[in-house]
Amino acid sequence: MTQSEPRIVERPFGPFERMLAVRYLRARREHGGLALISVVSLIGITLAVMALIVIMSIMNGFRLELLSKIIGFEPHAYVDTRGLPQSQVDVIMADLKAREDVTLVEPIVEGTALASAYGRSEGVQIRGIRPEDLRANMLIREGMTNLASRGRDVGSLDAFGAGGALSKDIVVGAAFADALGLYVGDKLTLTQINGARTVIGRSPRTRTFTVSGIFHVGNERYDRFAIFLPIDSAASFFSLEEGYPIVGVRVKDPDAVQSFATNLMTQGMPYVSTWIDRNGTYVRALIVERNVMRLILLIVVAITSLNIITGVLMLVKNKARDIAILRTIGATRAGVVRIFLMTGSMLGMVGVATGLTCGVLFCIYIAEIQHFLEGLFGFQLFPSDIYMLDAIPAKLEVGEVVVVAIAAFLMSVATTLIPSMWASRLDPVEALRFQ
């Protein structure tokens, strides 16, 4: 080889170095190839990446289900109109209806009361709502339909609020009805402390209503503690003389409701709160839980990646003679590092790719897998009558999957650097002394 000819062994990640890396990977154990520990580490990385993708996707699915229940049940924004005359409230409602990003404007009367029936009592959140707004709520309607399909009498919303302020209709959640032993047509007594004024103060006000409907949305907070009254009946029960204390607004993009609320207040609208403000504890808890779970699973991926060190170290030991020969024919220490770095990185890449494929396929076909396992073992893994869902929810996020794959691959590359650096420091003379 003349001095002007290029040195193949010096070309970074060139054909020669790639050939050696692949050859060491394919070599059998008796020929100095990778040990069983490397196969185990490969399987470990596969399972860790798969678990990370599956668990994060299921958490995303449950998060979306929980938030969809909140968004579907509650208005997305609340305009505080307490103390305003009816004429001004009507102007505000008309202005809100004229906005392109608003899908529904619904006046609301809210309050708390003590509900009693058959000797049992529960504290409840009363929501007075226009009958047409309740009938337009798809979450309530679908919940009643699903509950009726399971053989339960859930009543009907068709005649809800037909009596106006004198209406005795009330719609309750399934968990609340079960707690008090209520069925459609039963009587329910509501008591609230701000009744008529007397010489000794306000006296409690008590009224009896008839259960006309039972809903189930799959959220204990609503199914157990929320009940609906016609808005005129609720206003009479809470002694509201004029106007509505709250105007609820539903928008096209619930995720952007904070900017919507800020925009309203900058335009002179009364104070506006959002579903995020009212459910901040839930939202923050979901974010914290998601971040902590992601960190834990990434640590698991890192631990499984560390097993590559053992496999590559054993490979370096078995290939000490080959390393010495490479060094004597002109290979540099950097070249040796690159050869074994590619060997370990290929292991990590195969493990990450396999785990990525298995995880994505598992999430796509999670319903079929769940139903197959339920048929195989003879019991429900995810009872639909409790969660009101046909299958475990899983939501794949492409960005999250890409980040997981890149992070896992970089971890495997980083762990391979240690044995690769050790291989580059082998003394050729010592390695060939007894050969």
C-alpha positions as CSV (number, residue, x, y, z in Angstrom):
1,M,0.0,0.0,0.0
2,T,1.5,3.3,-1.0
3,Q,1.3,6.4,1.1
4,S,-1.1,8.1,-1.4
5,E,-3.6,5.2,-1.3
6,P,-6.6,5.7,1.1
7,R,-6.5,3.5,4.3
8,I,-9.7,1.6,4.4
9,V,-9.5,1.0,8.1
10,E,-9.4,4.7,8.7
11,R,-12.6,5.6,6.9
12,P,-15.1,6.4,9.7
13,F,-18.1,3.9,9.6
14,G,-16.9,2.8,6.2
15,P,-17.6,-0.6,4.5
16,F,-14.7,-2.3,6.3
17,E,-15.8,-1.3,9.7
18,R,-19.4,-2.1,9.0
19,M,-18.4,-5.5,7.6
20,L,-16.5,-6.4,10.8
21,A,-19.4,-5.2,13.0
22,V,-21.9,-7.4,11.1
23,R,-19.5,-10.3,11.1
24,Y,-19.0,-10.2,14.9
25,L,-22.8,-10.0,15.3
26,R,-23.3,-13.1,13.1
27,A,-20.5,-15.1,14.6
28,R,-21.5,-18.1,16.7
29,R,-20.7,-18.3,20.4
30,E,-18.0,-20.9,19.9
31,H,-16.3,-18.7,17.4
32,G,-16.1,-15.8,19.7
33,G,-19.5,-14.3,18.9
34,L,-22.0,-12.6,21.2
35,A,-23.0,-14.4,24.3
36,L,-26.5,-15.3,25.5
37,I,-26.6,-12.2,27.6
38,S,-26.7,-10.1,24.5
39,V,-29.8,-12.0,23.3
40,V,-31.4,-11.5,26.7
41,S,-30.6,-7.7,26.5
42,L,-32.1,-7.6,23.0
43,I,-35.3,-9.1,24.3
44,G,-35.3,-6.8,27.4
45,I,-35.0,-3.7,25.2
46,T,-37.9,-5.0,23.0
47,L,-40.2,-5.6,26.0
48,A,-39.2,-2.3,27.7
49,V,-39.9,-0.2,24.5
50,M,-43.1,-2.1,23.9
51,A,-44.3,-1.6,27.5
52,L,-43.5,2.1,27.4
53,I,-45.5,2.6,24.2
54,V,-48.4,0.5,25.3
55,I,-48.7,2.0,28.8
56,M,-48.4,5.6,27.6
57,S,-51.0,5.0,24.9
58,I,-53.4,3.4,27.4
59,M,-52.8,6.3,29.8
60,N,-53.5,8.7,26.9
61,G,-56.7,6.8,26.1
62,F,-58.0,7.0,29.7
63,R,-57.0,10.6,29.8
64,L,-59.0,11.4,26.7
65,E,-61.9,9.4,28.0
66,L,-61.9,11.3,31.4
67,L,-61.6,14.7,29.7
68,S,-64.2,13.8,27.1
69,K,-66.7,13.0,30.0
70,I,-65.9,16.4,31.6
71,I,-66.1,18.3,28.3
72,G,-69.3,16.5,27.3
73,F,-71.0,16.9,30.6
74,E,-70.1,20.5,31.5
75,P,-70.1,23.7,29.5
76,H,-66.7,24.7,28.4
77,A,-66.9,28.2,29.7
78,Y,-68.9,29.9,32.4
79,V,-69.9,33.5,32.3
80,D,-70.7,34.9,35.7
81,T,-74.0,36.9,35.4
82,R,-75.0,37.0,39.0
83,G,-76.9,40.1,40.0
84,L,-77.5,41.2,36.4
85,P,-81.0,42.0,35.2
86,Q,-82.7,39.6,32.7
87,S,-82.4,42.1,29.9
88,Q,-78.6,42.4,30.2
89,V,-78.3,38.6,30.5
90,D,-80.3,38.2,27.2
91,V,-77.9,40.7,25.5
92,I,-74.9,38.7,26.7
93,M,-76.4,35.4,25.5
94,A,-77.2,37.0,22.1
95,D,-73.7,38.3,21.8
96,L,-72.2,34.8,22.6
97,K,-74.5,33.0,20.1
98,A,-73.3,35.3,17.4
99,R,-69.7,34.1,17.7
100,E,-68.4,31.6,15.1
101,D,-66.5,29.5,17.6
102,V,-69.5,29.0,19.9
103,T,-71.7,26.0,19.4
104,L,-74.2,26.4,22.3
105,V,-75.2,28.9,24.9
106,E,-77.1,27.6,27.9
107,P,-78.3,29.4,31.0
108,I,-77.6,27.5,34.3
109,V,-78.8,27.6,37.9
110,E,-76.5,25.9,40.2
111,G,-76.7,25.0,43.9
112,T,-76.3,22.3,46.5
113,A,-79.0,20.5,48.5
114,L,-79.6,17.5,50.7
115,A,-81.4,14.7,48.8
116,S,-83.4,12.2,50.8
117,A,-85.4,9.0,49.9
118,Y,-86.2,5.8,51.8
119,G,-84.4,7.0,54.9
120,R,-81.2,7.7,53.1
121,S,-79.6,11.0,52.4
122,E,-76.9,12.3,50.0
123,G,-75.4,15.8,49.4
124,V,-75.9,16.7,45.7
125,Q,-75.0,19.4,43.2
126,I,-78.2,20.6,41.6
127,R,-78.0,22.0,38.0
128,G,-81.0,23.8,36.6
129,I,-81.0,23.6,32.8
130,R,-83.3,24.2,30.0
131,P,-85.1,21.0,28.9
132,E,-84.0,21.4,25.3
133,D,-80.3,21.8,26.4
134,L,-80.5,18.6,28.4
135,R,-82.0,16.7,25.6
136,A,-79.3,18.1,23.3
137,N,-76.5,16.7,25.5
138,M,-75.2,13.7,23.6
139,L,-73.3,12.4,26.6
140,I,-76.4,12.2,28.7
141,R,-78.5,10.7,25.9
142,E,-75.9,8.1,24.9
143,G,-75.5,7.2,28.6
144,M,-79.2,6.6,29.0
145,T,-79.3,4.6,25.8
146,N,-76.4,2.4,26.9
147,L,-77.9,1.9,30.3
148,A,-81.3,1.0,28.8
149,S,-79.7,-1.6,26.5
150,R,-78.6,-3.4,29.7
151,G,-82.2,-3.9,30.8
152,R,-82.6,-1.0,33.2
153,D,-85.5,1.4,33.1
154,V,-84.0,4.9,32.6
155,G,-87.2,6.8,31.9
156,S,-87.3,9.5,29.2
157,L,-86.3,13.2,28.7
158,D,-89.2,13.9,26.3
159,A,-91.5,15.4,29.0
160,F,-88.8,16.8,31.2
161,G,-89.7,20.3,32.4
162,A,-93.1,20.3,30.7
163,G,-94.6,21.9,33.9
164,G,-92.4,25.0,33.8
165,A,-91.7,26.4,37.3
166,L,-94.1,23.9,38.8
167,S,-92.4,20.9,37.2
168,K,-91.6,18.1,39.6
169,D,-89.3,16.3,37.1
170,I,-85.8,15.4,38.2
171,V,-83.0,13.5,36.4
172,V,-80.4,11.7,38.5
173,G,-77.3,9.7,38.0
174,A,-77.2,5.9,38.1
175,A,-74.7,5.7,41.1
176,F,-76.9,8.2,43.0
177,A,-80.1,6.2,42.3
178,D,-78.3,3.0,43.4
179,A,-77.1,4.6,46.6
180,L,-80.7,5.8,47.6
181,G,-82.5,2.8,46.0
182,L,-84.4,5.0,43.5
183,Y,-86.2,3.9,40.3
184,V,-88.0,5.9,37.7
185,G,-91.2,7.3,39.2
186,D,-89.9,7.3,42.8
187,K,-90.1,10.4,44.9
188,L,-87.0,12.4,46.0
189,T,-87.0,15.1,48.6
190,L,-84.6,18.1,48.3
191,T,-83.7,20.4,51.1
192,Q,-81.7,23.6,51.0
193,I,-81.1,26.0,53.8
194,N,-81.8,29.3,52.1
195,G,-85.6,29.2,52.3
196,A,-88.1,31.8,53.3
197,R,-87.1,34.6,55.7
198,T,-88.6,34.5,59.2
199,V,-88.1,36.5,62.4
200,I,-85.3,34.0,63.4
201,G,-83.6,33.9,60.0
202,R,-84.1,31.8,57.0
203,S,-85.9,28.5,57.3
204,P,-84.9,25.4,55.2
205,R,-86.9,24.8,52.1
206,T,-88.0,21.3,51.2
207,R,-89.6,20.1,48.0
208,T,-90.4,16.7,46.6
209,F,-89.7,15.7,43.0
210,T,-90.3,12.7,40.9
211,V,-87.5,10.8,39.2
212,S,-88.2,11.0,35.4
213,G,-84.8,9.9,34.1
214,I,-81.6,8.1,35.1
215,F,-78.3,8.6,33.3
216,H,-74.9,7.0,33.4
217,V,-71.9,8.8,31.9
218,G,-69.1,6.6,33.5
219,N,-67.8,9.3,35.8
220,E,-68.5,8.8,39.6
221,R,-68.4,12.5,40.2
222,Y,-71.4,13.1,37.9
223,D,-73.2,9.8,38.3
224,R,-73.2,10.1,42.1
225,F,-73.4,13.8,42.9
226,A,-75.0,15.6,39.9
227,I,-78.8,15.9,39.4
228,F,-80.8,18.0,36.9
229,L,-83.9,20.1,37.4
230,P,-85.7,22.2,34.8
231,I,-84.2,25.7,35.0
232,D,-87.5,27.4,36.0
233,S,-88.1,24.8,38.7
234,A,-84.5,25.2,40.0
235,A,-84.8,29.0,40.0
236,S,-88.0,28.8,42.1
237,F,-86.4,26.3,44.4
238,F,-83.4,28.6,45.0
239,S,-85.6,31.7,45.2
240,L,-84.1,33.4,42.2
241,E,-86.3,36.3,41.1
242,E,-84.7,37.5,37.9
243,G,-81.9,36.6,35.5
244,Y,-79.6,33.6,35.5
245,P,-76.5,33.4,37.7
246,I,-74.4,31.5,35.1
247,V,-74.4,31.4,31.3
248,G,-72.7,28.2,30.0
249,V,-70.9,28.3,26.7
250,R,-69.8,25.4,24.6
251,V,-67.1,26.0,21.9
252,K,-65.8,24.2,18.9
253,D,-62.3,23.7,20.4
254,P,-62.5,23.0,24.2
255,D,-58.7,22.8,24.4
256,A,-58.5,26.5,23.4
257,V,-61.1,27.7,25.8
258,Q,-58.6,29.6,28.0
259,S,-57.8,32.0,25.2
260,F,-61.5,32.2,24.4
261,A,-62.3,33.2,28.0
262,T,-59.4,35.8,28.1
263,N,-60.7,37.3,24.8
264,L,-64.2,37.6,26.2
265,M,-63.0,39.4,29.4
266,T,-60.8,41.8,27.4
267,Q,-64.0,42.8,25.4
268,G,-65.8,43.8,28.6
269,M,-67.7,40.5,29.3
270,P,-68.2,39.6,33.0
271,Y,-65.8,37.2,34.7
272,V,-65.4,34.0,32.7
273,S,-64.1,30.7,34.1
274,T,-63.5,27.5,32.1
275,W,-63.8,23.8,32.5
276,I,-60.0,23.7,33.1
277,D,-60.4,26.1,36.0
278,R,-63.1,24.1,37.5
279,N,-61.3,20.8,37.1
280,G,-57.7,22.0,37.6
281,T,-57.0,19.2,40.2
282,Y,-58.0,16.5,37.7
283,V,-56.0,18.0,34.9
284,R,-52.9,18.6,36.9
285,A,-53.1,15.1,38.4
286,L,-53.2,13.6,35.0
287,I,-50.2,15.6,33.8
288,V,-48.1,14.7,36.8
289,E,-49.1,11.0,36.6
290,R,-48.3,10.9,33.0
291,N,-44.9,12.5,33.4
292,V,-43.9,10.3,36.4
293,M,-45.0,7.1,34.5
294,R,-43.0,8.2,31.5
295,L,-39.9,8.8,33.6
296,I,-40.2,5.4,35.4
297,L,-40.6,3.5,32.1
298,L,-37.6,5.4,30.6
299,I,-35.5,4.3,33.6
300,V,-36.6,0.7,32.9
301,V,-35.5,1.1,29.2
302,A,-32.1,2.5,30.5
303,I,-31.7,-0.5,32.8
304,T,-32.3,-3.0,30.1
305,S,-30.0,-1.1,27.8
306,L,-27.2,-1.6,30.4
307,N,-27.2,-5.3,29.7
308,I,-25.6,-4.5,26.3
309,I,-22.5,-3.6,28.2
310,T,-22.0,-7.2,29.4
311,G,-22.6,-8.7,25.9
312,V,-20.2,-6.3,24.2
313,L,-17.5,-6.7,26.9
314,M,-17.6,-10.5,26.4
315,L,-17.4,-10.0,22.7
316,V,-14.3,-7.7,23.2
317,K,-12.7,-10.3,25.4
318,N,-13.3,-13.1,22.8
319,K,-12.1,-10.9,20.0
320,A,-8.9,-9.6,21.7
321,R,-6.7,-11.4,19.1
322,D,-8.6,-9.8,16.3
323,I,-8.3,-6.4,17.9
324,A,-4.6,-6.8,18.2
325,I,-4.2,-7.8,14.5
326,L,-6.4,-4.8,13.5
327,R,-4.2,-2.5,15.5
328,T,-0.9,-3.9,14.0
329,I,-2.2,-3.4,10.4
330,G,-3.0,0.2,11.0
331,A,-6.4,0.4,12.6
332,T,-6.6,3.4,15.1
333,R,-8.2,3.3,18.5
334,A,-11.1,5.4,17.1
335,G,-11.6,2.7,14.4
336,V,-11.9,0.0,17.0
337,V,-14.3,2.1,19.0
338,R,-16.5,2.5,16.0
339,I,-16.5,-1.2,15.1
340,F,-17.8,-2.3,18.6
341,L,-20.0,0.8,18.9
342,M,-21.8,-0.3,15.7
343,T,-22.1,-3.8,17.1
344,G,-23.8,-2.7,20.2
345,S,-25.9,-0.1,18.4
346,M,-27.2,-2.7,16.0
347,L,-28.4,-4.7,18.9
348,G,-30.1,-1.7,20.4
349,M,-31.6,-0.7,17.0
350,V,-33.1,-4.2,16.4
351,G,-34.5,-4.2,20.0
352,V,-36.0,-0.7,19.6
353,A,-37.5,-1.5,16.2
354,T,-39.0,-4.8,17.3
355,G,-40.4,-3.2,20.5
356,L,-41.7,-0.3,18.5
357,T,-43.5,-2.6,16.0
358,C,-44.9,-4.8,18.7
359,G,-46.1,-1.8,20.8
360,V,-47.8,-0.1,17.9
361,L,-49.5,-3.2,16.7
362,F,-50.6,-4.0,20.3
363,C,-52.2,-0.6,20.6
364,I,-53.9,-0.8,17.2
365,Y,-55.4,-4.2,17.9
366,I,-55.9,-3.8,21.7
367,A,-59.6,-4.4,21.5
368,E,-59.2,-7.7,19.5
369,I,-56.5,-8.8,21.9
370,Q,-58.6,-8.0,24.9
371,H,-61.7,-9.9,23.6
372,F,-59.5,-12.9,22.7
373,L,-58.1,-13.1,26.2
374,E,-61.5,-12.7,27.7
375,G,-62.8,-15.6,25.6
376,L,-59.7,-17.6,26.4
377,F,-59.9,-17.1,30.2
378,G,-63.7,-16.8,30.5
379,F,-63.9,-13.5,32.4
380,Q,-63.9,-9.8,31.6
381,L,-60.6,-8.0,31.9
382,F,-62.3,-4.6,31.5
383,P,-66.0,-4.8,32.5
384,S,-68.1,-2.8,30.1
385,D,-71.0,-2.3,32.5
386,I,-68.7,-0.5,35.0
387,Y,-66.6,1.6,32.6
388,M,-69.2,2.0,29.8
389,L,-66.5,1.2,27.3
390,D,-66.3,-1.8,24.9
391,A,-62.5,-2.0,25.2
392,I,-59.5,-0.6,27.0
393,P,-58.9,2.8,25.4
394,A,-55.6,3.4,23.8
395,K,-54.5,6.5,21.9
396,L,-51.2,6.4,20.0
397,E,-49.4,9.8,19.7
398,V,-47.0,9.8,16.8
399,G,-44.7,12.3,18.4
400,E,-44.5,10.4,21.6
401,V,-43.7,7.1,19.8
402,V,-40.9,8.8,17.9
403,V,-39.4,10.3,21.1
404,V,-39.5,6.9,22.8
405,A,-37.8,5.2,19.9
406,I,-35.1,7.9,19.7
407,A,-34.5,8.0,23.4
408,A,-34.2,4.2,23.7
409,F,-31.8,4.0,20.8
410,L,-29.6,6.8,22.2
411,M,-29.5,4.9,25.5
412,S,-28.3,1.8,23.8
413,V,-25.6,3.7,21.9
414,A,-24.5,5.4,25.1
415,T,-24.2,2.1,27.0
416,T,-22.1,0.6,24.1
417,L,-19.5,3.4,24.4
418,I,-18.1,2.0,27.6
419,P,-17.0,-1.5,26.3
420,S,-16.0,0.1,23.0
421,M,-13.6,2.5,24.7
422,W,-12.2,-0.4,26.7
423,A,-11.6,-2.4,23.5
424,S,-9.6,0.5,22.0
425,R,-7.2,0.5,24.9
426,L,-6.1,-3.1,24.5
427,D,-2.4,-3.5,24.0
428,P,-1.6,-5.5,20.8
429,V,1.6,-6.9,22.3
430,E,-0.1,-8.2,25.4
431,A,-3.0,-9.6,23.4
432,L,-0.7,-11.6,21.0
433,R,1.9,-12.7,23.5
434,F,0.5,-16.1,24.1
435,Q,-1.1,-16.6,20.7
